[in-house]
Amino acid sequence: MYKIVHKEILAPTINLIEIEAPLVAGKAEAGQFVILRLGEGGERIPLTIADFDREKGTITCVFQEVGKTTKQLGTLEVGDELKDFAGPLGLPSRIQNYGSVVCVGGGVGVAPVYPIARALKEAGNEVTGIIGARNRELLFWEDRMQAACTRLLVATDDGSYGHHGFVTDLLREVIGEKKELDLCIAIGPLPMMRAVSNLTREYGLKTVVSLNSIMVDGTGMCGCCRVTVGGETKFTCVDGPEFDGHLVDFEEMARRSVIYKPMEQLALELYLEGTGHRCSCGQGGEK
């Protein structure tokens, strides 16, 4: 069993948990992920590694409560244990001295982009960080990103903090300022990663995205996480999760991402009913 040793509520519906998993922490690298299961018969869900501490033997994950399992995970507290915690999975980020790098994190994607930005800065890169959220309330880890980057820019969709607009607005400005950017890394919601990739394609700026495909076993056996990259079938769990953003078929991935929405919605409604809540179009409320 894997004990939760620390928990924080970073923003409404966004939680941080630090899990005691020394074997995973001993091998973890930026860009990798874990697959956890709450209990016997529970759903296996992938979460990107947001941080790791080899000395303490812990892995930090940040997640947003969206479906049944993430809402259930959000009810756990320090001292509670997870049934399974497998990892590190996937290929680690390719960390080297590229020169000038821009790291873009949107929404919960700020968490997984953080260890990558930190590692790139430690490797000698000039790292420009861009983070964004729908509003100030949903923004987190600005302090961590400040420390991990050479400079940091912030955007909110509603203008409640930082730039009023999207991360792509700031990215276009950065590209305009810096004539010799060497790499862009983008992690966040699918539409955001697609928008970033479309923008950087205009400038010929190499772009890496971390995909959050539907996943079951995480070892390449089930095929659920397959994506098309450069016209070839790849498996996010073993070939990724990072891919060339200019080669990813985002339209296909978007279609595949909603295949199980009706079943996910039903599972959520049944869970909320069983815990004393009702759910209408994904919104829970007290009975």
Backbone as CSV, one residue per row, in Angstrom:
resi,resn,N_x,N_y,N_z,CA_x,CA_y,CA_z,C_x,C_y,C_z
1,MET,0.841,-1.190,0.000,0.000,0.000,0.000,0.883,1.248,0.000
2,TYR,0.355,2.313,-0.564,1.132,3.535,-0.745,0.442,4.684,0.000
3,LYS,1.112,5.170,1.042,0.508,6.139,1.953,0.619,7.571,1.427
4,ILE,-0.463,8.328,1.603,-0.451,9.763,1.321,0.163,10.455,2.538
5,VAL,1.279,11.162,2.328,1.980,11.796,3.445,1.773,13.310,3.472
6,HIS,1.205,13.852,2.405,0.944,15.293,2.374,-0.165,15.558,1.366
7,LYS,-1.001,16.541,1.681,-2.077,16.917,0.764,-2.284,18.424,0.836
8,GLU,-2.528,19.031,-0.328,-2.850,20.451,-0.396,-3.993,20.651,-1.381
9,ILE,-4.858,21.597,-1.089,-5.856,22.047,-2.062,-5.272,23.288,-2.725
10,LEU,-4.874,23.165,-3.980,-4.202,24.249,-4.685,-5.186,25.277,-5.226
11,ALA,-6.352,24.807,-5.609,-7.394,25.656,-6.187,-8.683,24.861,-6.138
12,PRO,-9.829,25.486,-6.375,-11.081,24.728,-6.394,-10.987,23.534,-7.335
13,THR,-11.213,22.353,-6.824,-11.184,21.055,-7.523,-9.779,20.596,-7.901
14,ILE,-8.727,21.368,-7.570,-7.367,20.961,-7.916,-6.602,20.618,-6.638
15,ASN,-6.148,19.375,-6.549,-5.491,18.878,-5.351,-4.069,18.411,-5.623
16,LEU,-3.241,18.511,-4.600,-1.892,17.952,-4.620,-1.826,16.861,-3.570
17,ILE,-1.253,15.719,-3.955,-0.982,14.671,-2.981,0.467,14.210,-3.150
18,GLU,1.110,13.984,-2.009,2.465,13.449,-1.997,2.380,12.031,-1.458
19,ILE,2.871,11.068,-2.240,2.698,9.658,-1.920,4.035,9.015,-1.592
20,GLU,4.040,8.220,-0.558,5.235,7.477,-0.163,5.403,6.285,-1.098
21,ALA,6.417,6.376,-1.973,6.677,5.324,-2.957,8.160,5.352,-3.300
22,PRO,9.018,4.874,-2.395,10.464,5.010,-2.560,11.035,4.383,-3.825
23,LEU,10.514,3.248,-4.250,11.040,2.611,-5.453,10.728,3.445,-6.701
24,VAL,9.540,4.043,-6.736,9.169,4.903,-7.862,9.992,6.189,-7.830
25,ALA,10.106,6.785,-6.654,10.855,8.037,-6.508,12.322,7.854,-6.873
26,GLY,12.863,6.670,-6.624,14.266,6.406,-6.907,14.593,6.399,-8.382
27,LYS,13.591,6.193,-9.232,13.805,6.091,-10.676,13.134,7.212,-11.461
28,ALA,12.282,7.998,-10.820,11.464,8.987,-11.537,12.309,10.085,-12.176
29,GLU,11.855,10.522,-13.353,12.476,11.650,-14.051,11.370,12.574,-14.551
30,ALA,11.745,13.816,-14.832,10.780,14.780,-15.362,10.157,14.253,-16.639
31,GLY,8.837,14.426,-16.753,8.124,14.006,-17.956,7.442,12.663,-17.852
32,GLN,7.766,11.879,-16.828,7.165,10.551,-16.698,5.850,10.613,-15.917
33,PHE,5.168,9.475,-15.826,3.885,9.424,-15.138,3.755,8.148,-14.324
34,VAL,2.702,8.093,-13.527,2.375,6.896,-12.751,0.941,6.491,-13.070
35,ILE,0.608,5.264,-12.755,-0.782,4.810,-12.813,-1.147,4.306,-11.428
36,LEU,-2.228,4.842,-10.889,-2.625,4.453,-9.540,-4.028,3.857,-9.528
37,ARG,-4.289,3.144,-8.459,-5.608,2.560,-8.226,-5.938,2.735,-6.754
38,LEU,-7.150,3.218,-6.482,-7.508,3.520,-5.104,-7.732,2.261,-4.273
39,GLY,-8.399,1.282,-4.852,-8.715,0.076,-4.099,-8.980,-1.091,-5.031
40,GLU,-9.233,-2.244,-4.444,-9.506,-3.446,-5.224,-10.715,-3.214,-6.119
41,GLY,-10.563,-3.516,-7.410,-11.662,-3.320,-8.349,-11.807,-1.903,-8.840
42,GLY,-10.918,-1.012,-8.386,-11.006,0.383,-8.784,-10.436,0.630,-10.176
43,GLU,-10.728,1.811,-10.702,-10.234,2.222,-12.009,-8.757,2.602,-11.911
44,ARG,-8.000,2.232,-12.943,-6.590,2.638,-13.032,-6.531,3.972,-13.766
45,ILE,-5.905,4.988,-13.157,-5.821,6.290,-13.818,-4.371,6.760,-13.878
46,PRO,-3.974,7.372,-14.994,-2.613,7.907,-15.110,-2.540,9.337,-14.590
47,LEU,-1.479,9.644,-13.863,-1.214,11.004,-13.409,0.257,11.315,-13.684
48,THR,0.510,12.471,-14.280,1.882,12.859,-14.552,2.591,13.217,-13.248
49,ILE,3.868,12.878,-13.169,4.663,13.191,-11.986,4.947,14.695,-11.965
50,ALA,4.485,15.359,-10.927,4.685,16.799,-10.791,5.963,17.128,-10.030
51,ASP,6.428,16.191,-9.211,7.682,16.371,-8.489,8.045,15.036,-7.850
52,PHE,9.300,14.929,-7.436,9.748,13.715,-6.753,10.867,14.075,-5.802
53,ASP,10.983,13.314,-4.730,12.019,13.535,-3.726,12.657,12.186,-3.429
54,ARG,13.852,11.989,-3.936,14.509,10.686,-3.783,14.878,10.415,-2.323
55,GLU,15.279,11.458,-1.596,15.661,11.260,-0.191,14.461,10.866,0.665
56,LYS,13.343,11.534,0.478,12.134,11.205,1.244,11.417,9.980,0.680
57,GLY,11.713,9.655,-0.593,11.055,8.523,-1.226,9.611,8.802,-1.579
58,THR,9.347,10.047,-2.048,7.964,10.420,-2.337,7.792,10.928,-3.768
59,ILE,6.574,10.789,-4.250,6.160,11.303,-5.559,5.006,12.272,-5.329
60,THR,5.062,13.426,-5.990,3.986,14.409,-5.911,3.176,14.392,-7.197
61,CYS,1.868,14.326,-7.053,0.951,14.381,-8.189,-0.080,15.486,-7.955
62,VAL,-0.454,16.157,-9.012,-1.499,17.177,-8.963,-2.608,16.735,-9.910
63,PHE,-3.850,16.789,-9.438,-4.960,16.332,-10.268,-6.172,17.223,-10.067
64,GLN,-7.014,17.234,-11.070,-8.266,17.987,-10.993,-9.424,17.007,-10.856
65,GLU,-10.336,17.300,-9.958,-11.499,16.436,-9.766,-12.462,16.637,-10.922
66,VAL,-12.544,15.634,-11.771,-13.394,15.712,-12.965,-14.392,14.563,-12.998
67,GLY,-13.866,13.330,-12.960,-14.719,12.144,-13.015,-14.804,11.447,-11.675
68,LYS,-15.402,10.254,-11.688,-15.637,9.509,-10.450,-14.353,9.258,-9.663
69,THR,-13.334,8.731,-10.344,-12.130,8.329,-9.616,-11.362,9.527,-9.075
70,THR,-11.253,10.605,-9.854,-10.531,11.777,-9.347,-11.298,12.451,-8.213
71,LYS,-12.642,12.434,-8.272,-13.412,12.977,-7.150,-13.233,12.111,-5.904
72,GLN,-13.206,10.807,-6.112,-12.994,9.889,-5.004,-11.587,10.069,-4.427
73,LEU,-10.606,10.254,-5.302,-9.232,10.491,-4.862,-9.150,11.773,-4.044
74,GLY,-9.945,12.752,-4.422,-9.952,14.028,-3.716,-10.487,13.945,-2.297
75,THR,-11.179,12.862,-1.953,-11.694,12.704,-0.589,-10.658,12.109,0.354
76,LEU,-9.580,11.552,-0.186,-8.567,10.926,0.663,-7.754,11.994,1.387
77,GLU,-7.261,11.637,2.550,-6.500,12.561,3.385,-5.154,11.951,3.755
78,VAL,-4.321,12.742,4.401,-3.023,12.262,4.868,-3.221,11.039,5.761
79,GLY,-2.450,9.998,5.491,-2.577,8.752,6.243,-3.342,7.686,5.496
80,ASP,-4.195,8.095,4.546,-4.898,7.119,3.712,-3.919,6.482,2.739
81,GLU,-4.277,5.303,2.239,-3.368,4.556,1.371,-4.012,4.212,0.040
82,LEU,-3.179,4.146,-0.995,-3.612,3.718,-2.315,-3.268,2.240,-2.488
83,LYS,-4.125,1.537,-3.188,-3.900,0.107,-3.403,-2.696,-0.124,-4.304
84,ASP,-2.634,0.573,-5.438,-1.554,0.398,-6.409,-0.983,1.753,-6.803
85,PHE,0.309,1.750,-7.109,0.979,2.976,-7.542,2.158,2.545,-8.410
86,ALA,1.906,2.416,-9.707,2.898,1.857,-10.625,3.643,2.950,-11.380
87,GLY,4.959,2.816,-11.450,5.743,3.793,-12.184,7.214,3.675,-11.826
88,PRO,8.062,4.563,-12.342,7.673,5.591,-13.317,7.454,4.974,-14.698
89,LEU,6.456,5.484,-15.403,6.093,4.979,-16.714,6.341,6.041,-17.781
90,GLY,6.449,5.594,-19.023,6.697,6.510,-20.126,8.155,6.903,-20.221
91,LEU,8.495,7.566,-21.298,9.865,8.025,-21.505,10.064,9.380,-20.832
92,PRO,11.190,9.588,-20.179,11.440,10.895,-19.546,11.673,11.978,-20.592
93,SER,11.532,13.218,-20.182,11.801,14.347,-21.071,13.266,14.317,-21.504
94,ARG,13.513,14.801,-22.703,14.893,14.856,-23.216,15.530,16.160,-22.722
95,ILE,16.256,16.037,-21.653,16.858,17.209,-21.022,18.302,17.374,-21.506
96,GLN,18.582,18.532,-22.092,19.937,18.874,-22.499,20.009,20.393,-22.642
97,ASN,21.176,20.906,-22.957,21.326,22.348,-23.126,20.987,22.707,-24.568
98,TYR,19.720,23.090,-24.784,19.262,23.481,-26.115,19.647,24.924,-26.416
99,GLY,19.672,25.752,-25.372,19.954,27.167,-25.531,18.861,28.002,-24.906
100,SER,17.853,28.347,-25.706,16.735,29.165,-25.238,15.437,28.381,-25.413
101,VAL,14.751,28.135,-24.309,13.563,27.274,-24.309,12.386,28.022,-23.703
102,VAL,11.191,27.790,-24.226,9.979,28.335,-23.628,9.098,27.164,-23.195
103,CYS,8.657,27.180,-21.937,7.813,26.123,-21.372,6.438,26.704,-21.084
104,VAL,5.413,26.124,-21.695,4.051,26.634,-21.583,3.188,25.634,-20.817
105,GLY,2.566,26.086,-19.737,1.679,25.236,-18.954,0.302,25.852,-18.854
106,GLY,-0.717,25.095,-19.200,-2.078,25.589,-19.116,-2.902,24.786,-18.145
107,GLY,-3.605,25.454,-17.230,-4.451,24.748,-16.266,-3.626,23.825,-15.393
108,VAL,-4.077,22.582,-15.244,-3.358,21.593,-14.436,-2.020,21.238,-15.072
109,GLY,-1.840,21.569,-16.355,-0.582,21.309,-17.037,0.597,22.066,-16.458
110,VAL,0.320,23.062,-15.606,1.405,23.779,-14.925,2.215,22.803,-14.065
111,ALA,1.539,21.833,-13.451,2.219,20.896,-12.552,3.255,20.033,-13.278
112,PRO,2.901,19.341,-14.370,3.918,18.529,-15.044,4.978,19.323,-15.794
113,VAL,4.670,20.570,-16.189,5.685,21.347,-16.898,6.743,21.863,-15.918
114,TYR,6.400,21.952,-14.637,7.324,22.482,-13.637,8.632,21.694,-13.529
115,PRO,8.604,20.366,-13.312,9.885,19.657,-13.190,10.704,19.673,-14.476
116,ILE,10.023,19.803,-15.620,10.735,19.880,-16.897,11.458,21.215,-17.008
117,ALA,10.768,22.302,-16.682,11.395,23.624,-16.708,12.574,23.676,-15.746
118,ARG,12.396,23.109,-14.565,13.468,23.093,-13.571,14.696,22.339,-14.084
119,ALA,14.463,21.178,-14.673,15.574,20.371,-15.193,16.276,21.062,-16.354
120,LEU,15.497,21.738,-17.203,16.090,22.452,-18.342,16.944,23.624,-17.867
121,LYS,16.481,24.317,-16.844,17.268,25.433,-16.298,18.550,24.911,-15.670
122,GLU,18.448,23.798,-14.938,19.631,23.207,-14.310,20.639,22.739,-15.353
123,ALA,20.143,22.411,-16.575,21.021,21.968,-17.662,21.671,23.135,-18.394
124,GLY,21.378,24.365,-17.951,22.029,25.529,-18.529,21.214,26.304,-19.533
125,ASN,19.949,25.952,-19.714,19.109,26.659,-20.666,18.577,27.974,-20.097
126,GLU,18.310,28.925,-20.979,17.537,30.107,-20.620,16.075,29.704,-20.790
127,VAL,15.337,29.674,-19.711,13.970,29.144,-19.731,12.959,30.263,-19.507
128,THR,12.121,30.487,-20.501,10.990,31.401,-20.352,9.755,30.564,-20.050
129,GLY,9.104,30.827,-18.936,7.896,30.098,-18.572,6.656,30.919,-18.859
130,ILE,5.634,30.251,-19.374,4.331,30.881,-19.588,3.289,29.961,-18.971
131,ILE,2.529,30.484,-18.017,1.476,29.674,-17.416,0.151,30.423,-17.519
132,GLY,-0.940,29.655,-17.570,-2.249,30.282,-17.694,-3.344,29.439,-17.081
133,ALA,-4.453,30.118,-16.797,-5.627,29.452,-16.247,-6.857,30.272,-16.633
134,ARG,-8.039,29.714,-16.381,-9.256,30.445,-16.734,-9.387,31.725,-15.920
135,ASN,-8.986,31.654,-14.639,-9.032,32.837,-13.778,-7.980,32.712,-12.692
136,ARG,-7.825,33.764,-11.911,-6.773,33.782,-10.883,-6.973,32.684,-9.849
137,GLU,-8.212,32.372,-9.536,-8.511,31.374,-8.513,-7.964,29.998,-8.888
138,LEU,-7.880,29.714,-10.185,-7.437,28.401,-10.643,-5.947,28.351,-10.944
139,LEU,-5.261,29.464,-10.727,-3.830,29.532,-10.995,-3.051,29.045,-9.773
140,PHE,-2.037,28.231,-9.983,-1.240,27.740,-8.860,0.223,27.581,-9.281
141,TRP,1.071,27.444,-8.300,2.515,27.196,-8.453,3.242,28.306,-9.204
142,GLU,2.744,29.514,-9.111,3.474,30.621,-9.727,4.855,30.764,-9.084
143,ASP,4.930,30.571,-7.760,6.210,30.701,-7.064,7.200,29.631,-7.507
144,ARG,6.726,28.415,-7.654,7.614,27.329,-8.095,8.112,27.584,-9.516
145,MET,7.234,28.032,-10.375,7.627,28.291,-11.754,8.580,29.482,-11.839
146,GLN,8.393,30.481,-10.974,9.326,31.602,-10.926,10.738,31.098,-10.660
147,ALA,10.872,30.182,-9.708,12.182,29.645,-9.345,12.755,28.741,-10.438
148,ALA,11.881,28.064,-11.177,12.333,27.104,-12.189,12.664,27.753,-13.529
149,CYS,12.272,29.010,-13.712,12.450,29.682,-15.000,13.356,30.900,-14.871
150,THR,13.915,31.290,-15.982,14.681,32.518,-16.039,13.752,33.717,-15.901
151,ARG,12.592,33.631,-16.542,11.524,34.621,-16.349,10.195,33.925,-16.554
152,LEU,9.145,34.495,-15.982,7.827,33.873,-16.031,6.771,34.888,-16.436
153,LEU,5.884,34.473,-17.338,4.755,35.283,-17.772,3.472,34.539,-17.439
154,VAL,2.439,35.303,-17.063,1.183,34.694,-16.597,-0.002,35.276,-17.367
155,ALA,-0.948,34.406,-17.706,-2.165,34.845,-18.395,-3.389,34.217,-17.742
156,THR,-4.488,34.954,-17.733,-5.776,34.392,-17.335,-6.803,34.743,-18.406
157,ASP,-7.687,33.804,-18.684,-8.685,34.013,-19.742,-9.539,35.246,-19.474
158,ASP,-9.895,35.451,-18.177,-10.809,36.549,-17.842,-10.100,37.836,-17.448
159,GLY,-8.766,37.814,-17.453,-8.014,39.021,-17.111,-7.944,39.326,-15.634
160,SER,-8.332,38.382,-14.779,-8.312,38.630,-13.336,-6.898,38.668,-12.763
161,TYR,-5.915,38.226,-13.542,-4.524,38.279,-13.110,-3.629,38.154,-14.331
162,GLY,-2.566,38.940,-14.356,-1.631,38.865,-15.464,-2.241,39.325,-16.778
163,HIS,-1.770,38.747,-17.871,-2.266,39.111,-19.204,-3.711,38.661,-19.380
164,HIS,-4.531,39.522,-19.926,-5.923,39.182,-20.207,-5.974,38.482,-21.562
165,GLY,-6.038,37.156,-21.510,-6.071,36.390,-22.756,-5.472,35.015,-22.555
166,PHE,-4.969,34.461,-23.639,-4.490,33.080,-23.621,-2.964,33.008,-23.590
167,VAL,-2.452,31.828,-23.223,-1.005,31.628,-23.201,-0.407,31.804,-24.591
168,THR,-1.203,31.540,-25.628,-0.690,31.704,-26.985,-0.421,33.173,-27.321
169,ASP,-1.171,34.077,-26.692,-0.897,35.508,-26.892,0.508,35.839,-26.408
170,LEU,0.836,35.365,-25.215,2.149,35.626,-24.643,3.239,34.897,-25.419
171,LEU,2.928,33.693,-25.875,3.906,32.931,-26.646,4.265,33.662,-27.937
172,ARG,3.278,34.232,-28.597,3.552,34.977,-29.825,4.465,36.173,-29.540
173,GLU,4.225,36.823,-28.384,5.075,37.954,-28.009,6.510,37.502,-27.752
174,VAL,6.664,36.381,-27.061,7.998,35.867,-26.750,8.737,35.494,-28.028
175,ILE,8.030,34.853,-28.948,8.655,34.485,-30.218,9.088,35.736,-30.981
176,GLY,8.261,36.783,-30.910,8.599,38.035,-31.578,9.818,38.702,-30.974
177,GLU,9.969,38.580,-29.633,11.107,39.189,-28.941,12.400,38.421,-29.193
178,LYS,12.295,37.095,-29.111,13.481,36.240,-29.187,13.559,35.605,-30.562
179,LYS,14.504,36.051,-31.345,14.612,35.557,-32.707,15.191,34.147,-32.784
180,GLU,15.808,33.699,-31.685,16.482,32.405,-31.747,16.026,31.470,-30.631
181,LEU,14.752,31.263,-30.507,14.242,30.242,-29.591,14.569,28.873,-30.171
182,ASP,14.973,27.947,-29.299,15.399,26.635,-29.782,14.355,25.542,-29.567
183,LEU,13.456,25.730,-28.610,12.498,24.671,-28.297,11.323,25.241,-27.521
184,CYS,10.142,24.692,-27.790,8.936,25.016,-27.019,8.379,23.714,-26.461
185,ILE,8.027,23.723,-25.186,7.375,22.570,-24.551,6.026,23.044,-24.031
186,ALA,4.967,22.336,-24.401,3.616,22.742,-24.014,2.873,21.575,-23.381
187,ILE,2.282,21.826,-22.205,1.492,20.811,-21.517,0.224,21.467,-20.982
188,GLY,-0.902,20.865,-21.270,-2.176,21.410,-20.797,-3.329,20.740,-21.508
189,PRO,-4.495,21.377,-21.500,-5.658,20.817,-22.192,-5.354,20.620,-23.679
190,LEU,-6.005,19.649,-24.272,-5.774,19.319,-25.677,-5.915,20.527,-26.602
191,PRO,-6.979,21.345,-26.480,-7.094,22.508,-27.366,-5.931,23.479,-27.222
192,MET,-5.418,23.614,-25.995,-4.288,24.514,-25.772,-3.037,24.009,-26.462
193,MET,-2.746,22.717,-26.325,-1.551,22.155,-26.958,-1.649,22.233,-28.479
194,ARG,-2.846,22.033,-28.993,-3.039,22.153,-30.439,-2.823,23.594,-30.886
195,ALA,-3.351,24.560,-30.114,-3.196,25.970,-30.475,-1.726,26.387,-30.430
196,VAL,-1.000,25.929,-29.412,0.425,26.233,-29.314,1.174,25.648,-30.501
197,SER,0.870,24.410,-30.844,1.556,23.747,-31.957,1.266,24.435,-33.285
198,ASN,0.024,24.870,-33.469,-0.324,25.585,-34.703,0.435,26.909,-34.797
199,LEU,0.583,27.578,-33.644,1.295,28.854,-33.635,2.778,28.664,-33.933
200,THR,3.406,27.734,-33.238,4.854,27.557,-33.413,5.201,27.003,-34.791
201,ARG,4.250,26.297,-35.403,4.480,25.804,-36.775,4.703,26.966,-37.733
202,GLU,4.011,28.063,-37.482,4.169,29.251,-38.334,5.606,29.760,-38.319
203,TYR,6.277,29.578,-37.197,7.629,30.117,-37.022,8.720,29.045,-37.147
204,GLY,8.311,27.819,-37.398,9.293,26.748,-37.499,9.983,26.437,-36.185
205,LEU,9.291,26.688,-35.056,9.864,26.440,-33.732,9.514,25.028,-33.273
206,LYS,10.517,24.215,-33.081,10.303,22.840,-32.640,9.487,22.828,-31.354
207,THR,8.460,21.989,-31.325,7.531,21.983,-30.193,7.262,20.562,-29.716
208,VAL,7.361,20.370,-28.421,7.089,19.080,-27.791,5.844,19.220,-26.923
209,VAL,4.914,18.277,-27.069,3.706,18.263,-26.247,3.656,16.956,-25.465
210,SER,3.039,16.990,-24.296,2.860,15.796,-23.479,1.390,15.400,-23.534
211,LEU,1.112,14.256,-24.142,-0.275,13.863,-24.409,-0.897,13.124,-23.230
212,ASN,-2.188,13.375,-23.043,-2.938,12.753,-21.940,-4.012,11.846,-22.508
213,SER,-3.586,10.837,-23.265,-4.527,9.919,-23.911,-5.260,9.047,-22.897
214,ILE,-6.400,8.494,-23.305,-7.073,7.474,-22.512,-6.103,6.308,-22.339
215,MET,-6.004,5.799,-21.115,-4.992,4.783,-20.826,-5.546,3.770,-19.832
216,VAL,-5.129,2.512,-19.993,-5.561,1.478,-19.056,-4.365,0.834,-18.359
217,ASP,-3.529,0.106,-19.123,-2.459,-0.636,-18.454,-1.135,0.108,-18.380
218,GLY,-0.886,1.024,-19.309,0.334,1.828,-19.248,1.589,1.113,-19.700
219,THR,1.446,-0.059,-20.310,2.619,-0.829,-20.753,2.590,-1.141,-22.243
220,GLY,1.647,-0.568,-22.983,1.582,-0.792,-24.422,0.768,-2.002,-24.840
221,MET,0.131,-2.675,-23.885,-0.600,-3.905,-24.190,-2.031,-3.663,-24.659
222,CYS,-2.721,-2.686,-24.066,-4.155,-2.534,-24.343,-4.431,-1.732,-25.614
223,GLY,-3.551,-0.830,-25.978,-3.738,-0.038,-27.193,-4.683,1.136,-27.053
224,CYS,-5.238,1.361,-25.851,-6.200,2.457,-25.677,-5.580,3.831,-25.918
225,CYS,-4.300,3.960,-25.631,-3.664,5.277,-25.687,-3.062,5.585,-27.055
226,ARG,-3.438,4.834,-28.067,-2.802,5.035,-29.379,-3.141,6.407,-29.959
227,VAL,-2.149,6.977,-30.586,-2.276,8.268,-31.251,-1.553,8.173,-32.588
228,THR,-1.904,9.067,-33.495,-1.216,9.109,-34.780,-0.250,10.282,-34.774
229,VAL,1.014,9.965,-34.997,2.067,10.985,-34.997,2.876,10.835,-36.285
230,GLY,2.826,11.851,-37.121,3.536,11.779,-38.395,3.034,10.663,-39.281
231,GLY,1.728,10.362,-39.172,1.130,9.318,-39.997,1.353,7.912,-39.469
232,GLU,2.044,7.778,-38.332,2.304,6.463,-37.747,1.568,6.312,-36.420
233,THR,1.164,5.081,-36.127,0.514,4.809,-34.847,1.554,4.691,-33.753
234,LYS,1.347,5.467,-32.689,2.223,5.420,-31.527,1.379,5.162,-30.288
235,PHE,2.009,4.650,-29.245,1.332,4.434,-27.972,1.889,5.413,-26.953
236,THR,0.997,6.243,-26.426,1.432,7.300,-25.511,2.201,6.745,-24.319
237,CYS,1.797,5.591,-23.815,2.381,5.069,-22.580,3.825,4.607,-22.737
238,VAL,4.192,4.102,-23.900,5.551,3.588,-24.069,6.378,4.384,-25.076
239,ASP,5.729,5.013,-26.043,6.450,5.840,-27.015,6.502,7.297,-26.576
240,GLY,5.676,7.668,-25.639,5.578,9.037,-25.146,5.794,9.072,-23.652
241,PRO,5.140,10.021,-22.957,3.991,10.814,-23.426,4.338,12.024,-24.287
242,GLU,5.638,12.304,-24.490,6.011,13.483,-25.254,6.188,13.158,-26.731
243,PHE,5.630,14.037,-27.571,5.735,13.873,-29.018,5.930,15.228,-29.678
244,ASP,6.359,15.195,-30.924,6.484,16.404,-31.735,5.090,16.961,-31.988
245,GLY,4.810,18.144,-31.440,3.475,18.725,-31.562,3.062,19.024,-32.984
246,HIS,4.023,19.193,-33.874,3.701,19.497,-35.270,3.292,18.250,-36.047
247,LEU,3.505,17.079,-35.450,3.186,15.827,-36.136,1.981,15.101,-35.547
248,VAL,1.510,15.554,-34.386,0.378,14.886,-33.724,-0.926,15.172,-34.471
249,ASP,-1.734,14.129,-34.670,-3.064,14.289,-35.255,-4.023,14.650,-34.110
250,PHE,-4.140,15.942,-33.839,-4.960,16.394,-32.715,-6.448,16.151,-32.949
251,GLU,-6.894,16.214,-34.190,-8.318,15.979,-34.471,-8.701,14.556,-34.113
252,GLU,-7.891,13.595,-34.504,-8.164,12.206,-34.151,-8.129,12.019,-32.637
253,MET,-7.146,12.618,-31.999,-7.033,12.478,-30.550,-8.230,13.076,-29.838
254,ALA,-8.732,14.204,-30.341,-9.909,14.834,-29.751,-11.123,13.923,-29.865
255,ARG,-11.274,13.276,-31.004,-12.413,12.353,-31.190,-12.302,11.173,-30.225
256,ARG,-11.109,10.629,-30.094,-10.921,9.466,-29.223,-11.106,9.828,-27.748
257,SER,-10.817,11.073,-27.394,-10.867,11.470,-25.983,-12.281,11.496,-25.423
258,VAL,-13.299,11.541,-26.284,-14.682,11.630,-25.804,-15.463,10.335,-26.005
259,ILE,-14.781,9.284,-26.429,-15.465,8.014,-26.711,-16.256,7.515,-25.503
260,TYR,-15.669,7.631,-24.316,-16.285,7.053,-23.125,-17.012,8.089,-22.262
261,LYS,-17.245,9.280,-22.791,-17.887,10.332,-22.011,-19.230,9.914,-21.404
262,PRO,-20.122,9.282,-22.181,-21.411,8.886,-21.573,-21.243,7.938,-20.390
263,MET,-20.329,6.977,-20.509,-20.103,6.028,-19.421,-19.430,6.706,-18.227
264,GLU,-18.509,7.630,-18.535,-17.857,8.369,-17.460,-18.875,9.218,-16.693
265,GLN,-19.798,9.818,-17.436,-20.819,10.646,-16.804,-21.747,9.804,-15.927
266,LEU,-22.114,8.635,-16.423,-22.975,7.742,-15.651,-22.272,7.288,-14.378
267,ALA,-21.002,6.916,-14.493,-20.242,6.476,-13.319,-20.159,7.584,-12.278
268,LEU,-19.967,8.815,-12.754,-19.894,9.960,-11.840,-21.226,10.176,-11.143
269,GLU,-22.319,10.132,-11.892,-23.642,10.346,-11.305,-23.958,9.292,-10.254
270,LEU,-23.649,8.028,-10.556,-23.907,6.952,-9.602,-23.060,7.121,-8.346
271,TYR,-21.828,7.550,-8.518,-20.948,7.772,-7.368,-21.472,8.904,-6.494
272,LEU,-21.860,10.020,-7.120,-22.353,11.158,-6.357,-23.667,10.837,-5.657
273,GLU,-24.517,10.051,-6.298,-25.767,9.636,-5.649,-25.462,8.797,-4.415
274,GLY,-24.450,7.932,-4.553,-24.100,7.054,-3.438,-23.450,7.781,-2.284
275,THR,-22.920,8.980,-2.536,-22.268,9.752,-1.470,-23.135,10.899,-0.964
276,GLY,-24.397,10.926,-1.408,-25.299,11.953,-0.909,-25.331,13.205,-1.742
277,HIS,-24.851,13.129,-2.978,-24.901,14.260,-3.890,-25.709,13.867,-5.123
278,ARG,-26.193,14.862,-5.810,-26.823,14.580,-7.094,-25.967,15.239,-8.172
279,CYS,-26.067,14.750,-9.381,-25.264,15.296,-10.462,-26.149,15.627,-11.651
280,SER,-26.051,16.828,-12.132,-26.803,17.245,-13.315,-25.841,17.921,-14.281
281,CYS,-25.598,17.246,-15.408,-24.659,17.757,-16.413,-23.285,17.991,-15.806
282,GLY,-22.896,17.083,-14.920,-21.566,17.143,-14.342,-21.447,18.030,-13.123
283,GLN,-22.503,18.676,-12.698,-22.429,19.567,-11.546,-23.062,18.897,-10.330
284,GLY,-22.256,18.659,-9.315,-22.778,18.029,-8.105,-23.355,19.047,-7.151
285,GLY,-24.301,18.620,-6.337,-24.871,19.535,-5.344,-25.482,18.750,-4.214
286,GLU,-25.661,19.372,-3.078,-26.234,18.663,-1.932,-27.688,18.302,-2.208
287,LYS,-28.067,17.098,-1.774,-29.466,16.708,-1.880,-30.300,17.459,-0.866
